[in-house]
Amino acid sequence: MTNPAPLAPHLLDQQAIFHRKVLWWVLALICTIAGTVTPFMLRDNIGTAIWAFAIFGCGALLGLLDSKRPWIFPLLLAASYAIAGSIVGGIEQIYDVILRLQLGLTLAIPAAIGAYAGAFLRKLARGRFKLHGAETPSVVRTAALLIGAISAASVSILSQPTGSMLAVVLLFAAAAVLGYHYSDRLWRWVLYLGYGIPFAVLVRLAFELRNNPESHGLFPIEISLAIAIAILPALSGAMLGRLFHQARHPHNA
């Protein structure tokens, strides 16, 4: 009795990729269903926090499994929230669908942050992000940290949405300049510039929740929104700056 011929290495790799994709979709669907049903049963801030951290953890796990499309899980959650809300509350006009889709996108922010964090860690572990490179002057790093603090102050002190808009414009412009002049390791500018707004929101929530534990029933979503407000303009600005750098200096890209 002859033994079956072993599979070629490339066939084994294809099987492993297929099995990982199947696992990814099974986990994504389970997390989507659980994450959609749970908010309808929440009764206190502790439950809300546990749900938000669980959604973040699911996103991070899925991002670690597959870093190519981290946006799929957040979109699945947002669509599932919108569908579930429409089934429970009914649809009287098209505005109801738009409103629930907006709410779904907001509730899916922890999943997006977790998924992109997991994807970043996976790419970092596989050497697709550079940890080391040409060192930037300390005055530039200090200026970036100061701009991050100014953006936090604008969100905390100025009225909304004026403060948020000013912070977004400031972060985008600063990141574009830094991304142009220092175009390697763009993620560091996201950290240097984007730390301020989430930190300011965390401090404010800590004081307000201490005085009134029942306030801010969706405080994990507030934190997630603060992270999104900080990360999106910083990252998009830095990427735009690097594109301009590559266009003007194609041999150095």
Secondary structure, DSSP 8 states (H G I E B T S, - for coil): --------HHHHHHHHHHHHHHHHHHHHHHHHHHHHHGGGG--SHHHHHHHHHHHHHHHHHHHHH--S-TTHHHHHHHHHHHHHHHHHH--SSHHHHHHHHHHHHHHTHHHHHHHHHHHHHHHHHTT-S-S--S---HHHHHHHHHHHHHHHHHHHHS-TTHHHHHHHHHHHHHHHHHHHHS-S-THHHHHHHHTHHHHHHHHHHHHHHHH-TTS-TTHHHHHHHHHHHHHHHHHHHHHHHHHHHHHH-GGG-
